[in-house]
Amino acid sequence: MKKTFLVAALLLGIFASPLRAGLLEDVLSFDGRDNVLEDNSRGLLHDLDQDGDLSSGDVVTGLIRIDRRNSPTPTPSMDDRKQLIIAYSFEVEDVASIDNTPFSSITYVPASSGTGLDIKSLLGDTHEPAGFVDWAKVSLAVMERTFAADDSANNPVSNTVTAGADLIDDVLGDGSGYTLDVLGGFDDADDFYHQLITGSPGIDISDIRDATGAATLGTQSGGFSVLYDNLGAARVFRQVSATSVINNAVTQHDLGLEGGLLLGNNEANWGFADKANIRLNVVPEPATWVLVLMAGCVGLMRGTRRRSLADRDR
């Protein structure tokens, strides 16, 4: 019986503990409830065809810095030594007016390698997982880093004054210092990323850039599949709800982006800041707990049998 309980204890110790200790593991809960992560973000619109409009083929790149986990249990903001960020790159697929409304809808696809702004190019070879081949589907990457000393400059995504291009270069220029946790993107037919923006069809970039101060341009939303993760084989992504801002449909995805407000300003590079939530749900793989339960049951059964034999011999 002692051996059986020892096996059960070992299994519990192995499978109940994080497989890869890190910032993302610390932030997430693994109890089956959705985690909602609040962000502070910076982005940059690349007008690749230089037509002055937001149009097909243009690319939006940026960084989302997670400030705290809002749900299931609120946590304090992360300190200045830790940085959990999501780097993203989306290529404009279509800009279309919506009948009888002041809105235009923008839909996106992963940025193509020909732009040089795709996720693989932005992250560089230091983040290429062995054997991963689905880069053409990837639109965002979750990375983490812990610095040796407190320094507010290590959290530039929270600084909405920093220009988008400088910010992205500063963070991704030393990509070797980051641990890659998750690659997500468009793997299934229902994956999406899009937003609604106020204004006339075509959305003239110059008009937005010349606006005084910050102006609300619209909301954004998205749903993605997880294509790669570094959390271990015993961690499984369960789907969470993601709401389409175009048709208000609620769909299920591995990773959801919701509630974003896109705020533009008058920087020369057409930078923008937004606030949004990232929703994801990671749980232990069911087979893990089956093994633990079986080991525990065997131990209980063996203990009960030995007690019964002892009672009979009295």
Sine and cosine of phi, psi and omega as CSV:
sin_phi,cos_phi,sin_psi,cos_psi,sin_omega,cos_omega
0.00,0.00,-0.63,0.77,0.01,-1.00
-0.87,0.50,-0.64,0.77,0.01,-1.00
-0.90,0.44,-0.65,0.76,-0.01,-1.00
-0.90,0.43,-0.71,0.71,0.02,-1.00
-0.91,0.42,-0.54,0.84,0.05,-1.00
-0.90,0.44,-0.68,0.73,0.05,-1.00
-0.88,0.48,-0.71,0.70,0.00,-1.00
-0.88,0.47,-0.66,0.75,0.00,-1.00
-0.91,0.42,-0.65,0.76,0.03,-1.00
-0.89,0.46,-0.69,0.73,0.02,-1.00
-0.88,0.47,-0.69,0.72,0.03,-1.00
-0.88,0.47,-0.67,0.74,-0.01,-1.00
-0.90,0.43,-0.63,0.77,-0.03,-1.00
-0.95,0.32,-0.75,0.66,-0.17,-0.99
-1.00,0.05,-0.36,0.93,0.00,-1.00
-0.99,0.13,-0.36,0.93,-0.01,-1.00
-1.00,0.04,0.46,-0.89,0.02,-1.00
-0.86,0.51,0.65,-0.76,-0.01,-1.00
-0.97,0.23,-0.52,0.85,0.02,-1.00
-0.65,-0.76,0.98,-0.17,-0.02,-1.00
-0.89,0.45,0.74,-0.67,0.00,-1.00
-0.10,-0.99,0.04,-1.00,-0.07,-1.00
-0.89,0.45,-0.70,0.71,0.00,-1.00
-0.88,0.47,-0.65,0.76,0.05,-1.00
-0.88,0.47,-0.61,0.79,0.00,-1.00
-0.93,0.36,-0.56,0.83,-0.08,-1.00
-0.98,0.21,-0.59,0.80,-0.10,-1.00
-0.99,0.12,0.48,-0.88,0.21,-0.98
-0.98,-0.21,0.40,-0.92,-0.04,-1.00
-0.80,-0.60,0.65,0.76,-0.07,-1.00
-0.95,-0.30,0.24,0.97,0.05,-1.00
1.00,-0.03,-0.17,0.99,0.03,-1.00
-1.00,-0.05,0.52,-0.86,-0.01,-1.00
-0.90,0.44,0.64,-0.77,0.16,-0.99
-0.99,-0.15,0.79,-0.61,0.07,-1.00
-0.93,-0.36,0.90,-0.44,-0.06,-1.00
-0.96,-0.26,0.82,-0.57,-0.01,-1.00
-1.00,0.08,0.55,-0.83,-0.11,-0.99
-0.83,-0.56,0.27,-0.96,0.23,-0.97
-0.74,-0.67,0.79,-0.62,-0.24,-0.97
-0.71,-0.70,0.39,-0.92,0.16,-0.99
-0.69,-0.73,0.60,-0.80,0.01,-1.00
-0.60,-0.80,0.20,-0.98,-0.01,-1.00
-0.60,-0.80,0.75,-0.66,0.06,-1.00
-1.00,-0.09,0.81,-0.58,0.03,-1.00
-0.98,-0.20,0.96,-0.29,0.01,-1.00
-0.99,0.12,0.98,0.18,-0.19,-0.98
-0.91,0.40,-0.52,0.85,-0.01,-1.00
-1.00,0.00,-0.01,1.00,0.08,-1.00
0.81,0.58,0.62,0.79,0.01,-1.00
-0.99,-0.15,0.01,1.00,0.02,-1.00
0.98,0.20,-0.01,1.00,0.01,-1.00
-0.89,-0.46,0.39,-0.92,0.20,-0.98
-0.99,0.14,0.95,-0.31,-0.17,-0.99
-0.62,-0.78,0.17,-0.99,-0.03,-1.00
-0.81,0.59,0.74,-0.67,-0.01,-1.00
0.99,-0.17,-0.35,0.94,0.09,-1.00
-0.93,0.37,0.37,-0.93,-0.09,-1.00
-0.79,-0.62,0.66,-0.75,0.11,-0.99
-0.92,-0.39,0.85,-0.53,0.08,-1.00
-0.87,-0.49,0.38,-0.93,0.02,-1.00
0.03,-1.00,-0.05,-1.00,-0.03,-1.00
-0.74,-0.67,0.66,-0.75,0.13,-0.99
-0.91,-0.41,0.86,-0.51,0.04,-1.00
-0.97,-0.23,0.88,-0.47,-0.03,-1.00
-0.97,0.26,0.84,-0.54,-0.01,-1.00
-1.00,0.03,-0.63,0.78,-0.02,-1.00
-0.23,-0.97,0.28,-0.96,0.14,-0.99
-1.00,-0.04,0.86,-0.51,-0.05,-1.00
-1.00,0.01,-0.44,0.90,-0.06,-1.00
-0.48,-0.87,0.58,-0.81,0.13,0.99
-0.96,0.30,-0.50,0.86,-0.04,-1.00
-0.83,-0.55,0.85,-0.53,0.01,-1.00
-0.86,0.51,0.61,-0.79,0.05,-1.00
-0.79,-0.62,0.43,-0.90,0.05,-1.00
-0.89,0.45,0.33,-0.94,0.08,-1.00
-0.86,0.51,0.53,-0.85,0.01,-1.00
-0.92,0.39,0.51,-0.86,-0.01,-1.00
-0.97,0.23,0.07,-1.00,-0.14,-0.99
-0.97,0.23,-0.02,1.00,0.05,-1.00
-1.00,-0.02,-0.30,0.96,-0.15,-0.99
-0.92,-0.39,0.61,-0.80,-0.02,-1.00
-0.63,-0.77,0.89,-0.46,0.10,-0.99
-0.90,-0.44,0.91,-0.40,-0.11,-0.99
-0.77,-0.64,0.40,-0.92,0.14,-0.99
-0.87,-0.49,0.87,-0.49,0.09,-1.00
-1.00,-0.07,0.71,-0.71,-0.02,-1.00
-0.70,-0.71,0.39,-0.92,0.09,-1.00
-0.49,-0.87,0.87,-0.50,-0.02,-1.00
-0.82,-0.58,0.64,-0.77,0.06,-1.00
-0.97,-0.26,0.73,-0.68,-0.01,-1.00
-0.92,0.40,0.83,-0.56,0.04,-1.00
-0.99,-0.10,-0.61,0.79,-0.08,-1.00
-0.36,-0.93,0.61,-0.80,0.15,-0.99
-0.82,-0.57,0.86,-0.51,-0.09,-1.00
-0.65,-0.76,0.62,-0.79,0.08,-1.00
-0.96,0.27,0.46,-0.89,0.04,-1.00
-0.95,-0.31,0.85,-0.53,-0.10,-1.00
-0.80,0.60,0.71,-0.71,0.12,-0.99
0.89,0.46,0.42,0.91,0.06,-1.00
-0.69,-0.73,0.30,-0.95,0.06,-1.00
-1.00,0.05,0.25,0.97,-0.11,-0.99
-0.96,-0.28,0.47,-0.89,0.24,-0.97
-0.88,-0.47,0.57,-0.82,0.04,-1.00
-0.98,-0.21,0.66,-0.75,0.02,-1.00
-0.86,-0.52,0.82,-0.57,0.07,-1.00
-0.92,-0.39,0.48,-0.88,-0.11,-0.99
-0.79,-0.62,0.35,-0.94,0.16,-0.99
-0.73,-0.68,0.19,-0.98,0.08,-1.00
-0.87,0.49,0.62,-0.78,0.03,-1.00
-0.90,0.44,0.70,-0.71,-0.04,-1.00
-0.97,0.23,0.43,-0.90,-0.01,-1.00
-0.90,0.44,-0.41,0.91,0.01,-1.00
-0.91,0.42,-0.36,0.93,0.03,-1.00
-0.98,0.18,-0.34,0.94,-0.11,-0.99
0.96,0.29,0.10,1.00,-0.04,-1.00
-0.91,-0.42,0.23,0.97,0.06,-1.00
-0.95,0.30,0.30,-0.95,-0.09,-1.00
-0.85,0.52,-0.68,0.73,-0.03,-1.00
-0.87,0.49,-0.68,0.73,0.01,-1.00
-0.92,0.38,-0.63,0.78,-0.02,-1.00
-0.92,0.40,-0.64,0.76,-0.06,-1.00
-0.99,0.14,-0.51,0.86,-0.01,-1.00
0.99,0.14,0.07,-1.00,-0.10,-0.99
-0.93,0.37,-0.35,0.94,-0.06,-1.00
-0.91,0.42,-0.31,0.95,-0.03,-1.00
-0.94,-0.34,0.29,0.96,-0.05,-1.00
-1.00,0.07,0.94,-0.35,0.01,-1.00
-0.91,0.41,0.59,-0.81,-0.01,-1.00
-0.88,0.48,0.80,-0.60,0.08,-1.00
0.99,0.14,-0.03,1.00,-0.01,-1.00
-0.98,0.19,0.79,-0.61,-0.10,-0.99
-0.83,-0.56,-0.02,1.00,-0.12,-0.99
-1.00,-0.05,0.58,0.82,-0.07,-1.00
-0.88,0.48,-0.50,0.87,-0.03,-1.00
-0.92,0.40,-0.28,0.96,0.00,-1.00
-0.99,-0.11,-0.23,0.97,-0.16,-0.99
-0.98,0.19,0.71,-0.71,0.04,-1.00
-0.81,-0.59,-0.25,0.97,0.00,-1.00
-0.44,-0.90,0.45,-0.89,-0.01,-1.00
-0.70,-0.71,0.72,-0.69,0.05,-1.00
-0.99,-0.15,0.84,-0.55,-0.03,-1.00
-0.73,-0.68,0.37,-0.93,0.00,-1.00
-0.65,-0.76,0.39,-0.92,0.03,-1.00
-0.40,-0.92,0.63,-0.78,0.10,-0.99
-0.87,-0.49,0.81,-0.59,-0.04,-1.00
-1.00,-0.03,0.37,-0.93,-0.09,-1.00
-0.95,0.32,-0.51,0.86,-0.07,-1.00
-0.67,-0.74,0.42,-0.91,0.04,-1.00
-0.89,0.46,0.75,-0.67,0.03,-1.00
-0.30,-0.95,0.93,-0.37,-0.05,-1.00
-0.86,0.50,-0.40,0.92,0.02,-1.00
-0.93,0.38,-0.26,0.96,0.03,-1.00
-0.97,0.25,-0.12,0.99,0.00,-1.00
-0.88,-0.48,0.86,0.52,-0.14,-0.99
-0.93,0.36,-0.31,0.95,-0.05,-1.00
-0.92,0.38,-0.42,0.91,0.03,-1.00
-0.98,0.21,-0.22,0.98,-0.02,-1.00
-1.00,-0.04,0.99,-0.17,-0.09,-1.00
-0.97,0.24,-0.02,1.00,0.06,-1.00
-1.00,0.10,-0.45,0.89,-0.03,-1.00
-0.89,0.46,0.75,-0.67,0.02,-1.00
-0.91,0.42,0.59,-0.81,-0.07,-1.00
-0.84,0.55,-0.72,0.70,-0.06,-1.00
-0.90,0.43,-0.70,0.72,0.01,-1.00
-0.90,0.44,-0.65,0.76,-0.02,-1.00
-0.88,0.48,-0.77,0.64,-0.04,-1.00
-0.90,0.44,-0.66,0.75,0.02,-1.00
-0.90,0.44,-0.66,0.75,-0.03,-1.00
-0.89,0.45,-0.68,0.73,-0.07,-1.00
-0.98,0.20,-0.75,0.66,-0.07,-1.00
-0.99,0.17,-0.29,0.96,0.01,-1.00
-0.92,0.40,-0.34,0.94,0.07,-1.00
-0.85,-0.53,0.75,0.66,-0.07,-1.00
-0.88,0.48,-0.38,0.93,-0.02,-1.00
-0.90,0.43,-0.34,0.94,0.00,-1.00
-0.99,0.16,-0.10,0.99,-0.06,-1.00
-0.97,-0.23,0.55,-0.83,0.12,-0.99
-1.00,-0.09,0.79,-0.61,0.01,-1.00
-0.99,0.12,0.82,-0.57,-0.01,-1.00
-0.97,-0.23,-0.74,0.68,-0.14,-0.99
-0.58,-0.82,0.67,-0.74,0.22,-0.98
-0.91,-0.41,0.78,-0.63,-0.01,-1.00
-0.76,-0.65,0.31,-0.95,0.02,-1.00
0.14,-0.99,-0.48,-0.88,-0.15,-0.99
-0.99,-0.14,1.00,-0.02,-0.02,-1.00
-0.95,-0.31,-0.47,0.88,-0.02,-1.00
-0.91,-0.41,0.32,-0.95,-0.08,-1.00
-0.88,0.47,-0.46,0.89,-0.06,-1.00
-0.99,-0.11,0.05,1.00,0.09,-1.00
-0.91,0.41,0.57,-0.82,-0.05,-1.00
-0.44,-0.90,0.37,-0.93,0.24,-0.97
-0.50,-0.87,0.85,-0.53,0.01,-1.00
-0.36,-0.93,0.15,-0.99,0.00,-1.00
-0.47,-0.88,0.33,-0.94,0.10,-1.00
-0.95,-0.30,0.72,-0.70,0.01,-1.00
-0.79,-0.62,0.70,-0.71,0.03,-1.00
-0.95,0.30,0.46,-0.89,0.04,-1.00
0.82,-0.57,0.01,-1.00,-0.04,-1.00
-0.98,0.22,0.36,-0.93,0.03,-1.00
-0.82,0.57,0.69,-0.72,-0.02,-1.00
0.98,-0.21,-0.50,0.87,0.04,-1.00
0.76,0.65,1.00,0.03,-0.02,-1.00
-0.94,0.33,0.88,-0.48,-0.06,-1.00
-0.89,0.46,-0.65,0.76,-0.03,-1.00
-0.86,0.50,-0.66,0.75,0.01,-1.00
-0.89,0.45,-0.64,0.77,0.01,-1.00
-0.92,0.38,-0.68,0.73,-0.06,-1.00
-0.91,0.41,-0.54,0.84,-0.06,-1.00
-0.99,0.13,-0.08,1.00,0.01,-1.00
-0.89,0.45,0.62,-0.78,0.00,-1.00
-0.98,0.18,0.75,-0.66,0.00,-1.00
0.92,0.39,-0.30,-0.95,0.00,-1.00
-1.00,-0.03,0.64,-0.77,0.02,-1.00
-0.74,-0.68,0.67,-0.75,0.04,-1.00
-0.96,0.29,0.84,-0.54,-0.03,-1.00
-0.98,-0.19,-0.46,0.89,0.00,-1.00
0.25,-0.97,-0.18,-0.98,0.00,-1.00
-0.87,-0.50,0.40,-0.91,-0.01,-1.00
-0.73,-0.68,0.39,-0.92,-0.04,-1.00
-0.38,-0.92,0.41,-0.91,0.00,-1.00
-0.25,-0.97,0.36,-0.93,0.07,-1.00
-0.64,-0.77,0.73,-0.68,-0.15,-0.99
-0.71,-0.70,0.36,-0.93,0.16,-0.99
-0.99,-0.11,0.58,-0.82,0.13,-0.99
-0.99,0.14,0.86,-0.52,-0.06,-1.00
-0.99,-0.14,-0.42,0.91,0.02,-1.00
-0.38,-0.93,0.60,-0.80,0.12,-0.99
-0.57,-0.82,0.40,-0.92,-0.07,-1.00
-0.92,-0.38,0.46,0.89,-0.07,-1.00
-1.00,-0.08,-0.12,0.99,0.03,-1.00
0.97,-0.25,0.44,-0.90,-0.09,-1.00
-0.90,0.43,-0.39,0.92,-0.04,-1.00
-1.00,0.03,0.13,0.99,0.08,-1.00
-0.95,-0.31,0.73,-0.69,-0.06,-1.00
-0.80,-0.60,0.71,-0.70,0.08,-1.00
-0.99,0.10,0.85,-0.52,0.14,-0.99
-0.99,-0.14,0.57,-0.82,-0.10,-1.00
-0.95,0.32,0.54,-0.84,0.04,-1.00
-0.83,-0.55,0.28,-0.96,-0.03,-1.00
-0.98,0.21,0.62,-0.79,0.10,-1.00
-0.68,-0.73,0.74,-0.68,-0.10,-1.00
-0.98,-0.21,0.77,-0.64,0.08,-1.00
-0.97,0.24,0.78,-0.63,0.01,-1.00
-0.99,0.17,-0.20,0.98,-0.02,-1.00
-1.00,0.05,-0.71,0.70,-0.04,-1.00
-0.87,-0.50,0.13,0.99,0.03,-1.00
0.87,0.49,0.33,0.95,0.05,-1.00
-0.98,0.20,0.65,-0.76,0.07,-1.00
-0.99,-0.17,0.87,-0.50,-0.01,-1.00
-0.85,-0.53,0.19,-0.98,-0.06,-1.00
-0.95,-0.30,0.75,-0.66,-0.03,-1.00
-0.59,-0.81,0.31,-0.95,0.05,-1.00
-0.92,0.40,-0.56,0.83,-0.06,-1.00
-0.60,-0.80,0.76,-0.65,-0.05,-1.00
-0.85,-0.53,0.58,-0.81,0.11,-0.99
-0.90,-0.43,0.80,-0.60,-0.12,-0.99
-0.58,-0.82,0.38,-0.92,0.18,-0.98
0.93,0.38,0.39,0.92,-0.09,-1.00
-0.98,0.19,0.67,-0.75,0.18,-0.98
-0.94,-0.33,0.85,-0.52,-0.01,-1.00
-1.00,-0.03,0.87,-0.49,-0.06,-1.00
-0.92,-0.40,0.86,-0.51,0.01,-1.00
-0.99,-0.13,0.33,-0.94,0.10,-0.99
-0.59,-0.80,-0.10,-1.00,-0.15,-0.99
-0.98,-0.21,0.50,0.86,0.06,-1.00
-0.93,0.36,0.50,-0.87,-0.08,-1.00
-0.89,0.46,-0.48,0.88,-0.05,-1.00
-1.00,-0.02,0.17,0.98,-0.08,-1.00
0.80,0.60,0.90,0.44,0.10,-0.99
-1.00,-0.02,0.32,-0.95,0.06,-1.00
-0.50,-0.87,0.38,-0.92,0.07,-1.00
-0.84,-0.54,0.48,-0.88,0.05,-1.00
-0.59,-0.81,0.24,-0.97,0.16,-0.99
-0.83,-0.56,0.74,-0.67,-0.02,-1.00
-0.42,-0.91,0.09,-1.00,0.08,-1.00
-0.88,-0.48,0.62,-0.79,0.14,-0.99
-0.96,-0.29,0.79,-0.62,-0.03,-1.00
-0.90,-0.44,0.79,-0.61,0.09,-1.00
-0.46,-0.89,0.34,-0.94,-0.10,-1.00
-0.61,-0.79,0.93,-0.36,0.02,-1.00
-0.89,-0.46,0.72,-0.70,-0.03,-1.00
-0.73,-0.68,0.33,-0.94,0.12,-0.99
-0.89,0.45,0.58,-0.82,0.02,-1.00
-0.89,0.45,0.75,-0.66,-0.12,-0.99
-0.81,0.59,-0.61,0.79,-0.05,-1.00
-0.88,0.48,-0.48,0.88,0.03,-1.00
-0.85,0.52,-0.75,0.67,-0.06,-1.00
-0.97,0.25,-0.42,0.91,0.11,-0.99
-0.89,0.45,-0.69,0.72,0.02,-1.00
-0.88,0.48,-0.70,0.71,0.00,-1.00
-0.89,0.45,-0.69,0.72,-0.01,-1.00
-0.89,0.45,-0.67,0.74,0.01,-1.00
-0.89,0.45,-0.69,0.72,0.01,-1.00
-0.88,0.47,-0.67,0.75,0.03,-1.00
-0.90,0.43,-0.67,0.74,0.01,-1.00
-0.90,0.44,-0.66,0.75,0.03,-1.00
-0.87,0.49,-0.67,0.74,0.01,-1.00
-0.89,0.45,-0.69,0.73,0.01,-1.00
-0.90,0.43,-0.68,0.74,-0.01,-1.00
-0.90,0.44,-0.68,0.73,-0.02,-1.00
-0.92,0.39,-0.62,0.78,0.02,-1.00
-0.91,0.41,-0.66,0.75,0.01,-1.00
-0.90,0.44,-0.66,0.75,-0.02,-1.00
-0.90,0.44,-0.68,0.73,-0.02,-1.00
-0.92,0.40,-0.61,0.79,0.05,-1.00
-0.90,0.43,-0.62,0.79,0.02,-1.00
-0.90,0.43,-0.66,0.75,0.02,-1.00
-0.91,0.41,-0.64,0.77,0.01,-1.00
-0.91,0.41,-0.65,0.76,0.02,-1.00
-0.89,0.45,-0.60,0.80,-0.04,-1.00
-0.94,0.35,-0.54,0.84,-0.05,-1.00
-0.98,0.20,-0.19,0.98,-0.03,-1.00
-0.95,0.30,0.00,0.00,0.00,0.00
